[in-house]
Amino acid sequence: MAGLAALALFAFASSACVRAQAGASLPANAVTANSPAENDKVLLVLPFDNRTGQPSLEWVREAAAEILSMRFASAGFQPTSRADRVYALDHLGLPQGFQPSRASSIKLAQTLDADSIVVGNYTTDGKSLTAEASLVDVPNLRMLPAVTATGEMRDMMGVFSSLAWKLTRQIDPAFTGSEETFIAAGRSLRVDAFEQYIRGITESDQAERQRHLEQAVKLSPAFSPAWMALGREDYNQDQYTEAAQAFARVDPNSADGLEAQFYRGLSLLFSGDYTQAQQAFADVARVLPLGQVINNEGVAVSRQGKDGTSLFIQAAAADPSAADYHFNLAVSLQRHGNTPGAISEMTQCLKLRPSDSEAQSLLAAWKAPVGSAAGADANAEPLERIVRTFDETAFKQAAAMMDQVDAGRLAALPPSGRAHALCAQARGYLDRGLLLEAERLYQAAVAADAKSATAHAGLAEVRQYSGNANAARNEAQQSLHLRPTVDAYIVLARLDLAAGSFDAANADVDNALKLDPASRAAQDLRSLIQLRAKQK
């Protein structure tokens, strides 16, 4: 894409520095802590074959693909999106519900430039669900041995999460993430909410899509993908106020975060809230200063009666081949009295788009003598043009560049500094309940510095949330052996409380409060211990 090289230089000088100083986290599928080989793996997960004989469970076909794709992304791979898969099927002239053969699966994977395909099926005896999947190695045209997972129907998320872990171990035998963490990653999401989400993104009828998605966010208000899908539906129906509200509920640090904020900005623009629109675009530009984002920020500034010229200059510099950026810069320059500059920019706009009738009329008016009939049109007030679509390719390319910047910055740090940076990012994921991402980064921190007490304490917390009490206790004790930390003592206190050992739990909390008397987590845990002791 034109202007991407300039963007990279700008990103190196600004956004990377901002994120490094502010401790901003990468999207949930960031590649900072992963090996190059791991991140090069592009996976295509196809909808599973419904072998239950029950049409009411047909929605599980897409659910399986979505769950596996989410887990693969959290584990550091690059699963293709459902939108990409649907596009590829359409490109090949195949319907969305098509159940491909091995040959057509490989053709589909080659169209998407995928390294591996996941194909599978599911069955049920009415109470339990069994899922089976196989991994197809596309470059070598071979299929790896099938893996299976079984569980209760109500634990469908856990069944497919377990399957994802087994497939991950096939893709990367050196992968060290635990199966318990994979399963725990989906534990907070209600199955009925996920069903409504899947029905919402697969329904052909718009009203039905809207109904299902509204039900999904009602059942699981923290489920970002459902809010993203609902925001798109509202936006496509010109319900801009509702769209802005939905996009605002998308986790800004998720894979959809930047796109959601971009469309939130557009929704606010179209609903007339220019101040908030300006802020939304500015938030995106601080991370990825693409021309389309900066241009729209400039439009929001101009619609408030302010001077957006500097932003239009940045947009045109980021992508000099975009005619609309030169048009907007020309209009802004003319509005603020710089007619020669406006004429120059509008001339450039017409070089890029000779058939632009509005640009032709404005240029003629600006060049005409003052007082002439043509010159009278120079007082017209044209509106700057808004970029209305999210260029996902440009965002992905720019994000990859930013990830490389962050990876280079990490690699340049000493082991202890690298572990500290990884732990800070992992803590952000853990605080948002993203266990797989947190586990991956804490493990990378331990690999960088095995003596990092913070990394072991973080892993202890991940293991505790995943339900592996023995592993959690071992990691917490290892952390304390290296250096006493509040987090490690709190993990031990929670484990002792769960085991009914109130005296031990109180001692753990005492030790945590000695290190940090103001620790809110320790204080709350002490109150809980006292309450449980009275109840007993």
N, C-alpha and C positions, 0 to 999 in steps of 0.2 A: 504494500500500500504506500502511495506517495506520502512523503512527510514523516514516515515512520522512523527514519534515521535521525531526523531532527528531534523527534519525540524522545528517542532513546537518550540523546544527549541531555535534553531538558530533564528527563526523568532521573538520570544519574545525578544531576546537579541539585535537584529539588526534592522530589518525592521520596527517594531512597533515604536522603538525609533526614527528612521530616519523620519518616517512619522509624528510622534508627534512633532518633533522639526521643521521640514520643513513646516508643515501645508499642506502636500500633501493630496489630497482628495481621498475618496474611489470611487470605481466604482459607476455608476449611480444607481444601485440597492442595495447600501450598506444598512446594517441593523442597523447601530449604533443607530439611534434615534427611532427605532420602538420597540413595545412591542414584547415579545417572541411569544405570540399567533398570532400576525399578521404575523410574519415572518415564522411561521410554516405552513402557508397555501400554499399548492402546487396546482396550477390551471392548468387544461388542457382545452385550448380553441380550439374547433374543427372548421374546415372551415364551414361557413354558407351555408345554402341551398339557391340556386338561384331560386327564385320563380317569376322572372321577365318575363320568357319566352324568354329572349334575350341572345343568346350565346355570344354576344360581352361583356356582363357583367359577364361572368363566372369567370373572374379574381378577382372579388370582394369577392368571396368565401374565398380565401386565404388572401385578403387584410383585411377583417373583423377580422380574427384570429390574424393577425400581429398587427393591431392597438390596439386591446384589450389587447394583450399580452404586448405591449410596455407600455400602460397605467397602467396595473396591476403591472409591474415591477417598474415603477416610483412611484407607491403608496406604495411600500414596500412588495408586495407579491412575490411569486416564480412561475411564469408561466413556463411551460415546453417549451422548444424550438421546433421549427418546425422540426429540425433534430431529436430530441428525438421522436416526434410524428411519423414521417415517419419511423423511426427505429422500433417503437412498432408495427405499422401497418404491416410492413414487417415480424416481428417476429410472428404476429398472422396470417400471410398468407393472408393479405388483401391489395388491391391496394391503391395507394395514394389518388385517387379520390373517394374512398369509402365513402358513406354517411351513417354512422352507425345509427342503431336503439338505443333505450335507453339501451337495454340489452348489445349490443356490445360496446356502449360508456362506460358503467360502467366497462366492461371487459378491455377495453383499458386503462381506468383511473387506474384500479388496477395494470395493467402491469407497468404503469409509477409511481405507488405509489402516485397518485394524490388524494387530499382531495375533490376537486370539479371539475365538468365539466361545461363548458359553451357551450350550443348548441343554434343555432339561424337560422334565415332566413332573407331575404330582398326582398322587392318588390318595384316597381316604377310605377308611372303613366306617365312617360316620362319627367316630370319636377322635381318632388320631389322623395326622397328616404326614405323609411320606413324600419327600422331594428327592429327586435324583438329577444329577447334572454331570455333563462331560465337557471337557475343555478341548477345543480344536486348535492345534498349533497351525496357523495359516501358512507361514513361510515353508514349513516342512510337510504340510498336508498330512498330518497325523492326529489321531484322537487319543487323548490320555485316558487312563482307566476312570470309570464313572465313580462318583462319590455320592453318598446318600445321607440324609438327616431325617429324623422322625421326632414328632412331638404332638402334643394335643393341638386341636384345631385353634383353640383360643390363644395358643402360643405360636401362631403362624410366624410372627416377626422373628422369634427365636429360632425356629426351624430353618428359615431361609438365611438368617445370620450365621448359623452354624455351617450351613452349606457354603456360604461365602468364605468362611475361614478355611475350610478344607480345600476349596479351589485356590485360595490365596497361597496356601502352602505348596500346591502343585506349581503355581506360576513362579513362586520364589521360595525354594526350599529353605533359604536362610532367613525367612521372615520369622520374627520372634514375638509378634503380638499373640496374645492369648485368646483361646476360643471363648472364654468367659467374658472378655471385654467386647468381643464381637456381639455376643448375645445381649450383654447389658446395654449396648449402644442403642438398641431399639426398645428397651424395656419401658421407657416413659411414654411411648406413643401408643395410643389406644388402637386396637385392631379395627374397631368400627369407624374410627376417624380416618384411618388409612384407606379403608374400603371406600368411604365417601370421596376421598381425594382421588383414588384411582378411577372411580366412576366419573368424577368431575373432569378429569383430563382425557377421558376416552369417549365420552358421550358425543354423538353427532349433533344433538339438539342443544342449542345455546341455552334455552331456559332450564333444561335439565342439568347442564354443566354448572350453571350458576347455583342451582338449588343444592346440588351435591357438595360443591365447594364451600358454600355458606354453612352447610351442616358440618363439614370437616373442621373448619376453624372454630366452630362452636364447641365441638367435642374435644379438640386439642388446640387451644388458643396459642400454644407456643410452636406449632408446626409450621416452619417457614415456607416450605414448598407449597403448601396449600394457600397461604396468603399470597404468594407470588402468582400462582395460577388464578386466584380470585381477582387480584389486581389487574392481570391481563384481560380477564373477561370484562371487568368494569371499564377499563380503558378502551377496549374495542367497541363497547357500547356507548362511548362518549359520556360515561358516568364518571366525570373527572374528580369530583369531590370524594366519591366512594373509592375510586382507584387510588387516589393519594393516600387515603387512610389505610387501605390494604397494603400498599407498597411500604408504608411506614412500619408495618408490623414484621417485615422480613428482616431477619438477622443481618445487620450490615457486614458482618464478618463471614457470612456464608458464601457459597459459590454464586448465589444469585444476588448478593448484596449490592454490588455496583450497578447492575442492570436495574434492580428495583429502585435504587436511588435516582437513576437517570430518568426512569419513567415516572417516578414521583415528581421530579422536577417538571417534566412535561405536563403532567396532570395539574400541577399547581399553576403553571403558565396558562393553560387553557381555561382554568377556573378563575383566573384573574388575581391569584395570590402571588404577586411578583416578588415580594420580599422573601417569602419562604422558598419560592422557586429558585431564586438566586442562591440561597444558602444550600439548597439540595445539590445544585450543579457544582457549587464551590467545594462541597464535601467530596464529590466524586473526583473533581480535578486535582484535589490535594493528593490523591492516590495515583490516578492515571490521567495526566493532563492531555487528553486527546482533543483534537480540533472541534469535534462535534459537541463536546461537553463545554469547552470554553466559549464556543460560539453561542450556545444557548444561555450560558451565564450572562454573556454580553447582552443578549436580547432581554433577559429579565431585568438587567440594570437599566437598559434604555426605556423599557416600558414604565419604569418608575420616574421618568423624566431626568435621569442622570446620564452621565457620559460613559458609554461603554466602549469607547474607541480603543483603549489599551487592550481590552479583551479580544476585540475583533482583529487587532494586529497579531496577537498571539495565535488566534485560530488560523489565520491565513498563513502564518509562518509554520505552524504545525503541519498543515496540509495545503501547500500552494496550488494544488490542482483542483481544489474545490471552488467552483465558480461562486457559489452562494456566500462563501466567506469574504471574497473580494467585493461582492455586492453589498453585503452588510457593512463592511469597512467604508466603502464609498458613501453609503447613505449617512453613516455616522459622521464622517469627515465633513460632508456637505452641510449637515445639520449644525455643526459647530464652526462653520465659517471657512473651512479649508477647501475651497472649490478646486484648485489645481490638484491637490491630493485626491479628491473625490473623482475627478475626471480620469486620473491615472489608474485608480483601482477599478473604476467601472469599465475602462478600456480593457483591463486585464480580464475582468469577468466575461466580456464579450469575446475575447480571444478563446476562452475556454468553452463558452456556450454562445456561439454566434446567433442563434435563433431566439435568444431571450428578448422578447418584445418590450417588457417593462424596462429592462436595462437599456435598450436602444432609445426608448422615449426619454428616459432620465438623462442619458448622456447628451442627447440632442438638446434638451432644455438647458442643461448646464453650460453647454458650449455656445448657445445662442446669445446675441447681444442683449444687454439689459433693456427692457422696454419693448422688445419684439414680441410677436404673438407666441413664438416658440419659447422665448425666455420666460414668459409668464408662468409656464409649467414648472419652472425651477423652484417655485415656492411650494410645490406639492410635497406632502409629507408621506413618503412611502414607508411601510413597515419593514423592519429587518426580518429576514427569513429564519425560520426555526427548523433545525434538523429533527425530524420526527421519528426516526428509526434508530435503534440501537445496533451498531455495527459490531456484532459479537466477535467476528474474526479479528478486527483491530484491537478490541479489548483483550482477547486472548493472547495476541502477539505481544502487546504492551505489557500484560501481566507476566508473561514468560520472561520478558526482559527484566522486569522488576524482581522477579524471583532469582534471576541470575545475579543481579546486584546484591541481593540479600545473602545468597549463597557465597558469593565472593567475599562479602564483608565478614561472614561467619568463619570462613576458611582462614582468613587473615588473623583471627583472634587466637590467643594462646588457649590451650585446652580448658583451663579453668574459666576463662572469659566466654568461650564457646558454650560450655555447659551452663553458665549463668544465663546467657541469652536464650538458649533453648528452653531452659526451665521457666523463664519469664513468659515465653510464648505458650508453653504447655499449660501454665497456670491459667492463662486467658481461656484456653480451650476447656480446661477442667471446670472453671467457674461457669461456663455455659453448658455444661453437661456433655461435651464432646469427648467421650472417653477414649475412642480409638485414636483421635488426633493427639490427645494428651499423652497417651501411652507411648505412641510412636516418638514423640519429641523427648519425653523423659528418658526413654531407652537410648535415644541418640545422645542425650546429655551424659548418661552413664558411660556410653562408649567413648565420648570425648574425655571424660574425667571420672574415673571409677570412684574417686574419693569425694564426689559431690554429695554432701548430705542432703541438700535440697532435692536433687534428682531422685534419690532413694525414697525420701519422704513423699515425693509426688507419686512415685510408682506405688508406694504403700496405699495412698489414697485411692488410686485407680483400682488397685486390687480389692480394696475394701468395697468400693461401689460395685465392682463386678461380682462380688459375692465369694471371693476366694480368701477366706479369713486367714488361713495358714500362710499364704504368700504375702498377704498384707502385713501380718505380724513380723515375718522375716525381714521384709523391706524396711519397716519402721525401726526394728531393732538394729539393722545395719546402718540406718541413718543416724541413730543415736550413738552408735559406736564411733562414728566418724566425727559427729558434732551434735550436741543437743539442739533440737529444733522444736518449735511449738507445734508444727504440723505433724511431726512424728508422734509426739505425745498425745495429740488429739486423736490420731488414728488408733493408737493403743487404747485410749480411753473408750472409744466407741466399740472396739472389739471386746473389751472387758465388760462393758455394759451389756452388750448383746449376749455375752456368755453368763450374765448374772453375777459377775464378780464386782460388787459395788465398791468394796474397799480398794481393790486394785484400780478401778476406774477413777475413784477420787484421788488416789495417789498420782495417777497420770495427769489429771487436771491440775493438781497442785504444782507439779513440775512445769507444766505449760505456763501457769500463771507466774511462776518465779521468773521465767524467761521474759514474759510479756504480761504484766498485770492488767493491761487494758484490752487483752484479747477477748473480743466479743464471742468468738466461737467457743473458747474455753469457759467463759462465764455462762453461756447458754447451756453448755454441756453439763456444767455443775448443777444447774437448776433441774435439768432433765434427770440426772442421776438421783438427786434428792427426791424428785417426784416418783420415780420408779421404785425407789427404796421404800417409800411410804405405802405405795400400792401393794407391795409384796407383803 
